[in-house]
């Protein structure tokens, strides 16, 4: 279930509170996600912490589809925003964002259970005064499921029984609560916190659940993408050869091959229309075009090849020996999915960007990323 906040004063109140507690926020683009936190709000802009480099922010966040997501109470809110630029607030580097005109409120997270909880040993007390231990199976802000170390006697515990719980979830989240049994098996106990957790515990737990939900969502998307790739490889006549690299630079190819191997294999092809046509027949997931400078002849040559690939495969422009502003001008003109100027320090960013573009393509996304500014 989702509702929308449209009143300016209501939106301002939510954002003021989020800034006051330096709330966690996820910055989301069609291709990338960045974790940050709220810093400050004024009449004209919202500031969040710059938790990535200046280059990553410039290349990754200046787009028409930038959104922010953050926990509020037992739900979370989402809103489209624009990156206005970089800033500084009380000595902290920040990103300056437009103030949302609408906040979409989602409250279904109370039913979302985190089942990747790690090794958490729960201590619980029974109505008979026994102190026992169990493993945490899953958790949300309303309850938990635990797995006892030995079979449970029906005469000792049953649906409706109340347990006293101690769950050391994290250094800053120590849950001391009463839980009522809602369902149980030979060793499994499903509990509802009763009474509800105090705000001093519920708020950090809600934030923890929100972040795990984001991580699980990304994990599912990556798994879906790998399954799709596997299906395509099994189809007759569709021998997918991995990411295409259109370049005349074999040294850069070797560098990028190592960088992109965790994403997909890299295959370099010559700067020719026929070589590109042959490679596109194998349905590659991404084509990276190497833009080495901005000479007029090279622009014309590459533009023709990019136009040949456009509409058939997502295009990423990778620039060397040129500045970001010139590269993004080309990116907009040629309708590339995205672009970045290469340097070895940004290898991880290139991995994430390539992975995001491929994932978006597999989900049916179509339409280029708006050009960014360096």
N, C-alpha and C positions, 0 to 999 in steps of 0.2 A: 504494500500500500504506500502511495506517495502523495504528498501535498506540496503546494508551492507557496513560498512567501514572496509577495510582490511589493508590499508596502516598504518604502524607503526606511522609515523609522524602525520597523521590525528587523529588516536586514542589518541595519546599523547596530542594533542591540545585540544580535547574534555574533556579529564580527567583533564588536568591542569585548564581549565576554571571551571569545576565542583568543583574542590578542592578550587579554588580561591574564590568562592562564598559559600563554605560549603553547596553544593547542597544536597537536600533530596535524599536518595537512599533507595530502598526496597531490602532486601536480601531475596531471595526466594529459598526454597528447595522443594522437592516433598511433604513435610508434613507441613512445617512451613514458616511463613513470619515474618521478623523483620524489623522495621523502623530504619534507621540510617542516617548518613550524611557523605559526603566526608571530609577528613581531609588533606591528603598530598599524593604526588606522587613522587617517585624517579625512578631511572633507573630499579630497580629490583622488586618493589612491589607498590601496592596501599594500602593506609591506610584509613579506615573508622572508625567512632566512635563506641566504644564498648558500645552499649545501652542495653546490656543484661549481665547477670552474666557470669563469667568465665566458670561455669559448663554448662550453657545453650548454650554458644558459642561452647564449646567442643562437647557436645552431639548433638546439633542441626544443626551445619553448616559444619562439616567435612564430606562431601559426594561428590560423583562423579557428582551430578546434581545441585550444587549450582549455582545460577544466581544472577545478580544484575540488577535492573531496575531503571531508573532515568529520570526526565523530562529534555528535551532540546528544547528550543524554544517553538513551538506549538505542539511538539510531545514528544516521549520518546524513550530511547534507552535501549537495553537489551543485556546482554552478559554472557556467562558462565565463571566462575572463580573458583579458588580453595582457600580454607582457608590455609594460610601458618603458622598461629599461632597468638598469642597475642603480642601486642606491646605497645609502649609508645611514644607519640609525644608531646613535649612541655607541659609535665605534664598531658596529657589526655590519658586515656586508649583507645587503638585502636585494631582493627582487621586487620591483615596483609593479603592482598589478592594478588593473582597473577594478573599481568596486562593482560587484555583481548587481545586475538589475533584477535578478530573480534567484532565489535559493530553492532548489528542489529537495524536499525533506523525505527521507525514506526511513521507515520504522520497522522493517521486516527483520533487522539484524538480531532482534531478541530471539528469533527462532533459529538463527544460524549457530551451529555448534562447531567449535574448533576441535578437531580430532587429531591434530598434529601437536600434541602438548609436550612431547619429550618424556623424560623419565621423572615423574613427580610422585612422591610417596605421600599418600594421604593417611592421616591418623583420624580415627573416628571412635566415638564413645557410644555404646548401645544403652537402651533403657535399663539393662541389668547392671550397668556400671562397668562393663568390659571395655578395655582400651585395645583396639585392633588396628591393623594397617591394611591398606589396599593401594592399588595403582590407579592413577587418574587416567580415564579413557577419553573423555571429552568434556567440554565445558562451555557455558555461555554465561551471560549476566544473570540469568534466572535459575540456573541449576547446573548439575554435573552428573556424570556417570562414572562409577568407580568399579574396579575389579578386585574382589576380596582375595586374600591369600589362601583361603580354605573354604570349603563348601559351607553355606549358611544354613543353620538349622531353622526350619520354619517356625519352631516354637519360640525362637529368640527374636527374629525379625520378620515383619510382614508389611504389606502395603499399608501405609498410614503411620508406621512407626517413625519416631523422631530420633535423629542422630545428631551428635555434636561433632562438627567437622573442623579439621585443621588442614588447610591446603597451602603449602609453601610454593606458590606458583612462580614467583620471581622475587628478586631482591626487594622490589618496591611494591609487590602485591602479595600480602600474607592474608589469606582468607580464613577468618575464624567465625564460623557461622553455625546455625542450626539448619538441618535439612530434613524435609519430610519425604519418606520413601514413596515414590509414585509408581514404580514397577521394579520387579526383581526376578532374577533367575538363580541358578545354583550358586553362582559367584558374582553375578552382575547386580548392581544396585543403581537405579535411576533416582536422583534426588532433586527436589525443588527447594531453593533457599527460602526458609520461612522462619522469621520474617525476612523481608527483602534486605539485601546487603546495605550497610550504611554508605552514604555518599563518598566518604573518604576511601572506601574500597571499591565501590561500584564504578566510580569515574575512571580510575586507572585501569580497572578490569575492562570497562567498555572500550577504552582506547586500545588495549591489548587485543581484544577480540576484533576490533576494526582493522588493525594492522595485519593480523593473521588472515582475515578474510581477503584483504588485498593480495597477500602473498599466495593464498590458495587459488584465487582467481587467475593470477598470472601463471601459476604452475599448470592449471587446467588448460589454459590457452596454449602454452608451449607443448604440452602433451598432445593436444588436438592437432597442432601444426605438424608434429612428427608423425602422427598417424596418417595425416593427409599425404605427407611426402612418401611414406611407405606404400600407400595405396597407389600413388602415381607411378612409383617405380615398378610396381607389379603389373601395370597395364601393358599389354603388347604394343610395341611401337612407340612407347613413351619413356625412353631411357633418360631420365633426368640426370644431368651431369653436374648439378650444383650451381653456385653463383657464377655468372659470367663476368669476366673482367676484360673490358675492351681497352687495350693499351698496347703501346710499343715498348714498354719498359719492363724487361724481365726481372730486374733487381727489385722493383717495387712489387712485382708479382710474388716473389718469394717471401717478402715481408708480410704482405697481406694474406698469403696462404696460411701462414702460422697464426695470424691474428684471427682469421675467420673460420679456421678449422672447427672450433667448438660450435659454430653456427651451422655451416655446411661447407663442403669442399669447394675450392675455387678453381675455375678453368679460365685461362687467358686465351683470347682469340685476337687475330690480327685486325687492324683498322681497315676492314674492307666490307662492303655491302654483302658480298656472297658468303663470306665467313660468318657474318652476323645472321643472315637468313638461315644458314645451315644450323647454327647453334640454337636459334629460336625455335626450330622445329622440335627440339628436345624439351620444350616447355620449362625453361629454367625459372627458379623462383624470384630472381633478382638480377638486374644487369647494372654493373658499376662501370661508368664511363670515366676514364682518366682524362682530366682537363689539365694539360701541362702548359700553363701560360694562357694568354688570351690573344694570340696572333690571329689576324683576320682569316688566313688560310685554314688554320686549325679549327677555328670556330665554324666555318662553313662545312668542313669535312665532318666534324663531330655532330653538328646540327642535323645533317642528313641521316647519320646513323641513329641518332636519338629518335628522330621522327619515324624511322623504320621500326624501332623497338616499341615506341609508345603505343599504348592500348593493348599490347601483347604481353608485356612484362613490366613490373615496376622499375623505374630508373632512378639511380642514385648517382649524382655527380661528385667525383672525388678530385679536388683541386690540389695542385702543387705549383710552386713558384707563382702564386697569385694571391691577392687578398680576398677576404670573405665577401666584401661588397660586390666586387666584380663577379665572383662565382654565383652569388645568389641572384644577381641580375640575369645571368644565363639560366639559372634554375627556373626562374619565373617565365622567361621567354620560351624555354623549351619544355615547360610543363613537367619537369621532373618531380618525382615524389619528394625528394629532399636533396640536400647538398651539404658538404663539409670540406674544409681545407684540411689536408692530411698533415699530421706530424705524429711520430711514434708515441708521444705522451698521451695521445687520445685514442689508443688502440681499444681500450675497453668501451669507450663511447661508440666507436665504429661498430663493435660487436653488437651492442645494445640497439643501435640504430638499424643495422641490417636485420637483426632478429625481429624488431618491431615492424619494419616495412613488410617483411615476408609474412608475419602473422596477420597483419592488416589485410594483405592481399588474399590470404587464405580464407579470411572471414567475409570476403566480398566487398571490402572497402575499395572505392574507386575515386579518384580525384586526388590531385597533387596536394602536397603540403604547401601552405602559403610560404612565399620566400621569406627568409629571415635576414637580419642585418648582423654584420660582424661587429 
